[in-house]
Amino acid sequence: MRVLVQLRPSPDVVAAVADPAVTATAADVVNGLPGVLLDPTFTPVAVPRPLPARAGGDPLSLNQPLIFSMAPRDASVLVRGEIADDEVSTRLALLPGRDGVVGVYADPVIQSSLTCGGDGPVGDWRDVRRLLAVERLHAEGYDGSGVALAVTDTGVNEHHVKAALGSDFVLDRERSWSPDGVPGRPGEFDVDHGTMCAFDALLAAPKASVIDLPVLLSRRPGGSALDGLLSDAMAAFAHLRTVLDAQPAETRALVVTNSWGSFSPDWDFPPGHPGNYSDNPAHPFNLIVGSLAAAGADILFAAGNCGRECPDGRCSYPDRPITGANSHPAVVSVAGVDVTGERVGYSSQGPGRLADRKPDLAAYTHFAGSGAFGPGEPDSGTSAACPVAAGVVAAIRSRVPSTVLSPSDLRTLLMRSADDRGVLGYDYDYGYGVVNVPGIVEALRARASETRTADGSPWLAV
């Protein structure tokens, strides 16, 4: 079984792992662990320590204000390895408390969210742009300019996206990143799922700077062409923290779109086990997601394709299929609707596992768009809905940095302005409703007229 081992080495080792200018190895962190075959190709990742913002708070609760400390005396370090399946129980009992081991966690397979149905596309990408009121967005100056848009997926093919869009886009090669062992250059990966996600995000934010993060191209023995490991996503998020921290506060804007998730409890420890991922707010990846959002990143996850009417064949959770970070309270969990506004049958329904009210909202999918899967094949699944919504967020961030409107406040604005569908108010099919760009723009205008910044200048020039 693949696992992540959380360690608390000496503060100087933690500082070295957290330093982006230093490349540490597993051997630098720990001199072997009994019964664990450490992966020497995985670069150790520093994990911040969650601390309650208020005295007496619970640091393991994701539903209260937290601060995240990367101070060497607080942070911990993750390494990756394997435990023999017949020794899992024994090793998990022996490891914590030895050699600085804090905990052992699941490193589940993560896979892209593709549709299970064979239906043809409903409408096309021009319909999506019309429904998103893209012309109005751009007329108001919301086009993604200056915004870092991270696509964590199978990699992006720059040439294909340009041809499909009929225009150029900005590929940020310098800030792109690949897991250890993944060959290829940013923007030059095969046309696949990640290319679709980039195209769909750029429908609303064509001037955003795309950061290419091919986390799903990691290979494991017996794995498919569209899966990776959660540890690779964790390393990608650690990289994105350095990207965010390097941005000037006055223009801080990082949007992260994630069209993947964990489909099977067989890849995880059971709920209640301290190493569990799906239901465990203390899993290191869930902590990293929360810390990146608290630092100013807008993080969106696909709700998944395990809807009751048309579940993906890989769906193995008997209920509550929105798991782990896809249900994190600090992210926007995105369901799928077609261009008529009807929920697609494969869009996962709530409640979520980390937060009950998931999905948060819905966006458009199953339309003729990127052509990444061939002529006549739709951009589908909540995999397409997620980047469509992420593009709207990136467009907003071109004028409203996260230091002016926090990710949590923007998430609230998105939900309050959504076009309500299904039952009145929140429901587990559509969340708060379909993303509503005119409503968002009007809400921003109203807030701008009522709010001033600390120096007395307008909150947002309109």
N, C-alpha and C positions, 0 to 999 in steps of 0.2 A: 504494500500500500504506500502510495506517495504521501509524504507529510511535509509540513512546515514546522520547524523547530524554533521556538522563540527563546532567545538567550539574553542574559544580562551580563555581558563581559565588563571589563574595566572601562571607566569613562573615556580613556584615550582611544580604545578600540572603537567604541561607539562613535566618537567624534570622527575617526577616520572613515568609518562606513558612511556616515552622514555627509561627509565632504565630497561634493561632486567632482573635485579635482583629484581625488584619490580613488584608485580601483582596488578594493579589498577582495580577498578570496575567503572561501569557507575556512581554509587552513589558518588564515589570520585571525579568525574569530574563535575557533575551537579546535583542539587537537584530537579530533575523533570523538564519537559517541558510541557507547556499547550497543551493538545490534542495529545501528543506523548506518546505511550506506550513503554517505554524504555526496551530493552532486557538485563536483568541482567546477562545473561550467556555469553554475548559478551565482551571480554576483550578490552578496548579502545585501539586505535591505534594512534600513533603520526604520523603526516604528515609533511614532510619538506616543507619549503616555497621556491618556485622557484624565483631566482633573476637573472636578465640579467648579463651575464659575461662582457658585454660592457655597458658603460654609455649610457642611452637613449634607451635601448632595451626594448622590450615588454616581461614581465615575463610569459605571457600566450601563447606565440608563441613557438611551439615545434620544429621549424625549424631554431632556432638560438642557439648559445652556452648559456647554463644556468648553474648556480651553485645552489645547493640545501642546504639550511641552516636548521639544526636541533637544532640550538640554542634555548633555552626556550623562548626567547623574540620573535622569529620568527615563530616557529613551531605551529601547531594547533593539535587538538585532534578530533578523530571520535568516535561517539557512534552509536549504531544501535537501530532502533525502528520501530514502525508501526504507520501510520496515517489512520484513517477510510477513506474508499474510498469516502464517501459522503462529507468529510471535507477537502480533499486534497488541493483544491484551496484556501480555507479560511486559513488553517494553514500555507501554504507556503507563504502567504502574511503577516501573523502575526509574524512568527518565526524569520526571519533574523533581527538582531539588538537587540533582547531580550536575556537576560541571557547569553550574550557572543556568541550567535549563529552567525556564519559567513555565512553558507549556508546549504541547504538541497539538497541531491543528491539521484538519483536513486540507489537502491541496487538490480540490476536485477538478475534473475536466470541465472546461467551459466551451460552449459551442454557440455558433451563430444562430440567430432566430429567423429561420426560413419558414415559408408557408407550407402547410401540409396539403393544400388543395390544388387542383389542376385548372381552376377557372381562369378564363382570360382576363385581361386587364379591364378595369372600369375607369374610363376616362384616361387622360394623359397628364403629363407634367405641366402643361400649360393650364389645365383646369386647376391643378394644385396651386400654381402661382396666382391664378385669379382668385381662388378661395382664400388665399393668404393675403390678399390685397397688397401684393408685392409692389405694384406701382405706387401706391400710397406710401408704403414703408420707405421706398427709395426717395420719393419726393420730400419726405420729412427728414431725410438724411440718415435713415437707418438701413445701412447696406452691408454691414460687417467690416467696414474699414478699420484697420488697426486691431482687429480682434483675433486672438489665437484660437483656432478651432481644431481640437484634437480628435482624430478619428481612430479609435482603438478597435482594430478589426483585422482583416486579412491583407492589408496593404492597399495602396492606391495606385492606379495607373493614370498618370497625368495626361498622356496623349488621348486616352479614351474619354476622360471627363471633359477635356477641352472640346473634342469633336462633338460629344453629345450635347454639351451646353451651347455650342456655337460661339464660344468666347473663351478668353484666357481666364485663368484663376491663379492665385498666389499659392505656391507650394513652398512651405517653410522647411527647406532641407536641413538648415543648421540646427533647428530645434526638434527635428524628427528623431526617432529612436527605434531600435530593434532589439528583441531579446537575444541573448547569447546564442550563437549557432544558427541564426536565421540569415541566410544570404540574401543579397539584393540591395538596391539603392532606393531611397525614398522616391516615390512617384513612378517607379519602374517595375512594380509588381504585376503579376498576371491580372487580367481583368476578371474580377470576381466580386464577392460580397462587399469588400471594403470600398471598391470603386463605386458600387451602387450607393453606399452610405455617403461618400463624399459628394456625389452628384446631387443627392436628395437634400443634403444640408445646404448646398450652395444655391438652391432654388430661391431662398429668401435672403441669403447672405453671400452674394457672389464675390464680394471684395474681402472676405475673411481670409486669413492666412492659415492654410491647412497644415497641421502637424500630423505626419504619417506614423502610426504606431501599430505595426503588424503583429499584435500579440497572438492572434489565432493561427499564425504560421509556425509556431513552435511544434516540433514533432516529438511524439512519444511512441514507444513500441506499441504497434497495433492501433494507433490513432488514425482518425480520418483526416482528410485534407482541410477540414474546417473546424479543427478544435485545437485548444492549447491547454495550459494549466493556469489556475488562478494565481500561482506565484509569478507568472510572467506579467499578468495584469497588475499585480502588486508592484513589481519593479517599474512598470510603465508609469504608474501613479506616483511613485517616488521621484521619477524623472520629471513628471509634470509639476511637482512641488518646486523643483529648482527653476523651472520655466516661470512659474507664477511669482516666486520670490524675486526674480530678476527684473520683473516689470515695474516701471515707475508707478507709484501709488495713484497718481492722478489719471492714469489711463489703464489701470489694471483690468484685464478682461481675458478670461480663459474659459472656453466652453468645451466640455468633454462629452462626446456622444459614444454610447456603448450599446451595440446591437447584439448582445450575447448574454448567456446566462448558464446556470447549472440546471440540468433537466432531470437528474435521477438521484434519489437518496442513496443509491448503491455507490455513488462516488463520494460519499460524505460519511462522517460519523453520525450516529443517530441524534435526534433532538434531545437536549439535556446533557449530552456528553460534552465535557469542556473543550474538546477539539472540534466540535461541530461548526459548520459554516452557515448553513441555511437559516437557522433560527437564533444564531448566537451574536449579539452585539459586540462581544469581546473578541471575536475572531479578528486577527490582525488586518485582514483586508477591509473589513467593515470599519475598523478604527481609522485606517488610512483614508478611506472615502470620506468619513466625517471630518477628518482634519483638513483635507484638501478643500472641502466645501467651506469650512470655517475660515480658511485662509483667503477665500474669495473666488473659488472656481464654481461655475455652474455645471453640475453633473447631471446628465440625463441617461436613463437606462430604458431599454425596451422592456415592456411588461412580460413579454414572452408569447409563445404561440400554443398555449395549452388550454384554449377556450373550450367550453363543454361541447359546442356543436361540431367542432372540427379540429380536434387536438393534433398537434404534430406527433408523429409516430414514436418519437423519443420520450414523450412526456410520461414520467413514471411516478410523479407525486400524486397520491390518491385525492388530495385536496390542497387548497392554498398553494398553487404552483408558482406564485411570485415570491421568490426566495432570496435570501442573502441580500447583497447590495442592490439588486433590482427592486427591493422593497424598503430600502434604507430611508428613514424619514428626512434625510438631508438632500435626497436626489429627487428629480422629476421622473416618475415612472410613467411611461407613455403607452397607452392602448392604441388600437388601430381602428379607423373607420375608412370607408371608401369615399369617393368624391360626392356621393349622395348624402353623406353624413351618417350612414348606417354602420353600426359596428360589424366588423368582419368576424366570421364565426370562429376563427382560430385565435382571436385576441384574448389573452389570459384575463380571467376575472379575479377580483379580490375575495376575501381580505388578504393582505400581504402577511409575511411571516415576521419581519422586523417592525413594521408599522401596519396597523390595521387598514387605514384608508389608502390603499393602493389598488389600481393605478391612480395617479393624480389627475391626468387629463388624457385626451385622445388627439391624435393627429392623422393625417391622410396617408393611405397606403393602397397597395394593389392597383397601381396605375401604370400606364406605359411611360417609361421614363428613361433610365440610363441605358437600357439595352445590354446591361452587363451579362445577362444570362441568355442572350440571343434574341433575334427578331421576334416580336410578338409576346415575349415573356415579360410579365409585370415586375416592377419594383414592389416587393410584397413583404408580408409579415410585419410584426411590430418592429422588425429590423429596418423597414423603410419609414415607418411612422416616427421612430425615435429621432433620426437625423433631420426629418422635416421639421419637427419641433425644435431641435437644436439650432437649426438655421434661423428660426424666428428669434431665439434667445441671442444668438450671435449678432443678428441685425440690431436688436435693441442695445446690446453692449457697445456698439460703435459710437453711441452718444451718451450712454449711461454706464460708467465703469462701476465695478463692484464696490469701490470705496464710497460711491454715492448712493447706490442701492444694493444692499447685500443680496447674496444668492437666496437666502431664506425669504427676504422681502419680495424679490422678483418672483419667486415661486408662488408666493401668496397672491401677487398681482395676476399672474397667469391663471391661477385657479379661479379667482374672483371674477375675472373678465371672460371666462370660458363660456361658450355657447351651450347651455344646459340641454342635455339629451336624456333619454330614458325617464326614470321617475324624477319627480321634482327634487332638486338638490343633489347631494352626492349619491352616487350608486357605484356598485362594484363592476359594472360593465364599462361605463364611460368616464369614471372618476367624476370630476366636477363639470365635464363637458368637453367639447371640441375646441381646440385652440382658436382664439378669436382675435385676429390682428387689429381690426378697427377698435375693438374694446380695449385692447392693450394700449394703443396709441392715445385714446381718449383718457384712460386712467393715468398715463404718464403726463399728459397735459394738465389734468386736474391736480396732480401732485405737484407739478412744477409751479402752478399758480399759488399754491398754499405753503410752499416750503422754501427756505433759504439755507444756504450752506453756512458753515461756521463763520466765514468772513463777511457774511451779509450779502453775497452775490446770489443771483438766481440759481436754484437747484438744477435747473435745466433750461438752457436758452431755447426759446420757442419762437 
